Amino acid sequence: MMQILENAQLKELNSFGLDVTAKQLCIYHSPDDIRQLIEQTGGIVGKRILILGGGCNLVFVNNFDGLVIHPANSYISIVSETDDHCLVKAGAGTVWDELVAWAVEHNLGGAENLSLIPGTVGASPVQNIGAYGCEAKDIIESVNVVSLTDGSVSTLSNADCRFGYRDSAFKHELKDRYLVDSVVYRLSKKPQFVTHYGSLSGEIEKLGGPSLRTIRQAVINIRNSKLPDPKVTGNVGSFFKNPTVSAAEAERLLAQWPDMVTYPAAEGRTKIAAGWLIDRCGLKGYTNATRTAGVHTQQALVLVNLGGATGSDIMAVARHVQQSVADKFGINIEPEAIIV
Ligand SMILES: Cc1cc2nc3c(=O)[nH]c(=O)nc-3n(C[C@H](O)[C@H](O)[C@H](O)COP(=O)(O)OP(=O)(O)OC[C@H]3O[C@@H](n4cnc5c(N)ncnc54)[C@H](O)[C@@H]3O)c2cc1C
C-alpha cells in the first residue's frame, strides 16, 4: 500500500527554503506506486497535483492544497555502449550533479558543462536545463514516463519531448499527465569540448587546459563564485527570463543605453539580459521592509530568501523588480521560476 503523508513539511523540498506544507505527499519509487495511488484515491488526473523534484525552480506562494508526488528513485546504470558512446539511464530522483560527477569519473562527455545545476534528473527534460553553451536536450536519448491516468509506462524520444529554451512538452500538452520515471542520456566516449562560453575558457586554462575534469571544475568554480548556495541563502537561480524585443525596439533602447547587454534571438528579435535591466534600476541588494527577501547583492537576476521569507514576500519583491524595469525601460520581464 502506497503511503500518503498528510500535512507534510516541504521546507527541505524547495530551494527557497519556504516553510510550507502539502495537504498530501507521496514518495515515488516505481510505476507500481502510481498504480496503487490511482487505486487508493480513485484517480489522480483532474485533481490538484504537483510533481516535486528538488523544488529548485519553484516558489510556493501558499501551502499546497493538493497531492505532491516526490520522485525518490535514485540510480545510475549503463544500458548499452559502443566504441563512441554509452547510453546511461538514471532514475528521476537522482540528484542531477551526482549524475554529472559519475559521467566525468567514467570519462563520458556531454554533461560536464551542466555541473552543479541544482535539482533532479527527473526535472532535466522538463526544464531542458542548460548552462555554458550546453542543454540537456543535447544528451537526452529518451525519457521513460508513467501515465498518471492509468499507471502505464512508455518511452518518449528526444523529438517527442519538443525541447525549447528551458522548455519542453512536459510544460505544455504533457503537463500533469506524465511523471518522468527515468531518463536515458547518450554520453560520448570521444567528447567535443564546449569551452567558448563567457569566462569558461580562461578558468579552464588556469586548471591546465580542457578535459572533462577541468571543464567540470571550471564550471563549479565559476558557479560557486557567482551564485548563492541555496543551502545557505534560499534562491532558485535566475528568477526572471531574459525578455526579447523587436529589432526596432532594440535599436531605440540601444540608442539610449549603448551598454545594454543584448543577444540575437530567433525571428530577428533581440534578447536583453534581464540581470542588466534590474542592475540598472539600482536594485542589486534591494530588500523588502522586513528584510526577509530581496535581490542578491552580486546577481541582479537572483531573488533571495534572507531568512524567514514567505512566498508572498518573494513575490512582492518580484513585482517591485518588474515594475521598476517597466517604468525605466518600458519592458515587461516574466518569472522563469514556476509560481505554485
Ligand atoms: C542556485 C541555482 C542555480 C541554477 N542554475 C541553473 C542553470 O544554470 N540552468 C538551469 O537550467 N537551471 C538552473 N537552476 C534552476 C533549477 O536548478 C532547474 O530548473 C532544475 O531542473 C530544477 O530541478 P528540480 O528537481 O528542483 O525541479 P523542481 O523545481 O522540483 O520542478 C521543476 C518543474 O519540473 C517538474 N518536475 C520535476 N520532476 C519531475 C518529474 N520526475 N516528472 C515530471 N515533472 C517533474 C515540476 O512539476 C516543475 O514543473 C538553478 C537553480 C538554483 C537554485
The ligand as an SDF file (V2000), in Angstrom:
LIG
                    3D

 53 58  0  0  0  0  0  0  0  0999 V2000
   21.4570   28.3230   -7.4470 C   0  0  0  0  0  0  0  0  0  0  0  0
   20.6650   27.8380   -8.6330 C   0  0  0  0  0  0  0  0  0  0  0  0
   21.2350   27.8660   -9.8890 C   0  0  0  0  0  0  0  0  0  0  0  0
   20.5240   27.3920  -11.0080 C   0  0  0  0  0  0  0  0  0  0  0  0
   21.1410   27.4050  -12.2220 N   0  0  0  0  0  0  0  0  0  0  0  0
   20.5090   26.8980  -13.2980 C   0  0  0  0  0  0  0  0  0  0  0  0
   21.1690   26.8290  -14.5710 C   0  0  0  0  0  0  0  0  0  0  0  0
   22.3270   27.2000  -14.7240 O   0  0  0  0  0  0  0  0  0  0  0  0
   20.4750   26.3110  -15.6110 N   0  0  0  0  0  0  0  0  0  0  0  0
   19.2010   25.8570  -15.4830 C   0  0  0  0  0  0  0  0  0  0  0  0
   18.6360   25.3730  -16.4820 O   0  0  0  0  0  0  0  0  0  0  0  0
   18.5430   25.9070  -14.3040 N   0  0  0  0  0  0  0  0  0  0  0  0
   19.1690   26.4060  -13.2090 C   0  0  0  0  0  0  0  0  0  0  0  0
   18.5240   26.4780  -11.9900 N   0  0  0  0  0  0  0  0  0  0  0  0
   17.1090   26.0360  -11.8950 C   0  0  0  0  0  0  0  0  0  0  0  0
   16.9450   24.5720  -11.4560 C   0  0  0  0  0  0  0  0  0  0  0  0
   18.1460   24.0540  -10.9910 O   0  0  0  0  0  0  0  0  0  0  0  0
   16.4430   23.6930  -12.6000 C   0  0  0  0  0  0  0  0  0  0  0  0
   15.2150   24.2040  -13.0940 O   0  0  0  0  0  0  0  0  0  0  0  0
   16.2470   22.2370  -12.1750 C   0  0  0  0  0  0  0  0  0  0  0  0
   15.9200   21.4400  -13.2950 O   0  0  0  0  0  0  0  0  0  0  0  0
   15.1600   22.0710  -11.1280 C   0  0  0  0  0  0  0  0  0  0  0  0
   15.1600   20.7110  -10.7300 O   0  0  0  0  0  0  0  0  0  0  0  0
   14.1970   20.2300   -9.5700 P   0  0  0  0  0  0  0  0  0  0  0  0
   14.3450   18.7580   -9.4230 O   0  0  0  0  0  0  0  0  0  0  0  0
   14.4410   21.0200   -8.3580 O   0  0  0  0  0  0  0  0  0  0  0  0
   12.7660   20.5740  -10.1870 O   0  0  0  0  0  0  0  0  0  0  0  0
   11.5090   21.2340   -9.4370 P   0  0  0  0  0  0  0  0  0  0  0  0
   11.8180   22.6610   -9.1450 O   0  0  0  0  0  0  0  0  0  0  0  0
   11.0750   20.3740   -8.3250 O   0  0  0  0  0  0  0  0  0  0  0  0
   10.4300   21.1490  -10.6050 O   0  0  0  0  0  0  0  0  0  0  0  0
   10.5780   21.9220  -11.7830 C   0  0  0  0  0  0  0  0  0  0  0  0
    9.4450   21.5170  -12.7500 C   0  0  0  0  0  0  0  0  0  0  0  0
    9.6690   20.1730  -13.1830 O   0  0  0  0  0  0  0  0  0  0  0  0
    8.5540   19.3340  -12.8400 C   0  0  0  0  0  0  0  0  0  0  0  0
    9.1230   18.0320  -12.4620 N   0  0  0  0  0  0  0  0  0  0  0  0
   10.1220   17.7980  -11.5850 C   0  0  0  0  0  0  0  0  0  0  0  0
   10.4080   16.4770  -11.5410 N   0  0  0  0  0  0  0  0  0  0  0  0
    9.5350   15.8640  -12.3980 C   0  0  0  0  0  0  0  0  0  0  0  0
    9.3060   14.5190  -12.7930 C   0  0  0  0  0  0  0  0  0  0  0  0
   10.0420   13.4980  -12.3060 N   0  0  0  0  0  0  0  0  0  0  0  0
    8.3240   14.2600  -13.6860 N   0  0  0  0  0  0  0  0  0  0  0  0
    7.5800   15.2660  -14.2200 C   0  0  0  0  0  0  0  0  0  0  0  0
    7.7340   16.5680  -13.8820 N   0  0  0  0  0  0  0  0  0  0  0  0
    8.7060   16.8580  -12.9830 C   0  0  0  0  0  0  0  0  0  0  0  0
    7.8610   20.0450  -11.6910 C   0  0  0  0  0  0  0  0  0  0  0  0
    6.4900   19.6750  -11.6110 O   0  0  0  0  0  0  0  0  0  0  0  0
    8.0520   21.5000  -12.1000 C   0  0  0  0  0  0  0  0  0  0  0  0
    7.1020   21.8570  -13.0820 O   0  0  0  0  0  0  0  0  0  0  0  0
   19.2050   26.9140  -10.8510 C   0  0  0  0  0  0  0  0  0  0  0  0
   18.6260   26.8850   -9.5740 C   0  0  0  0  0  0  0  0  0  0  0  0
   19.3450   27.3300   -8.4750 C   0  0  0  0  0  0  0  0  0  0  0  0
   18.7240   27.2390   -7.1150 C   0  0  0  0  0  0  0  0  0  0  0  0
  1  2  1  0
  2  3  1  0
  2 52  2  0
  3  4  2  0
  4  5  1  0
  4 50  1  0
  5  6  2  0
  6  7  1  0
  6 13  1  0
  7  8  2  0
  7  9  1  0
  9 10  1  0
 10 11  2  0
 10 12  1  0
 12 13  2  0
 13 14  1  0
 14 15  1  0
 14 50  1  0
 15 16  1  0
 16 17  1  0
 16 18  1  0
 18 19  1  0
 18 20  1  0
 20 21  1  0
 20 22  1  0
 22 23  1  0
 23 24  1  0
 24 25  2  0
 24 26  1  0
 24 27  1  0
 27 28  1  0
 28 29  2  0
 28 30  1  0
 28 31  1  0
 31 32  1  0
 32 33  1  0
 33 34  1  0
 33 48  1  0
 34 35  1  0
 35 36  1  0
 35 46  1  0
 36 37  1  0
 36 45  1  0
 37 38  2  0
 38 39  1  0
 39 40  1  0
 39 45  2  0
 40 41  1  0
 40 42  2  0
 42 43  1  0
 43 44  2  0
 44 45  1  0
 46 47  1  0
 46 48  1  0
 48 49  1  0
 50 51  2  0
 51 52  1  0
 52 53  1  0
M  END
$$$$
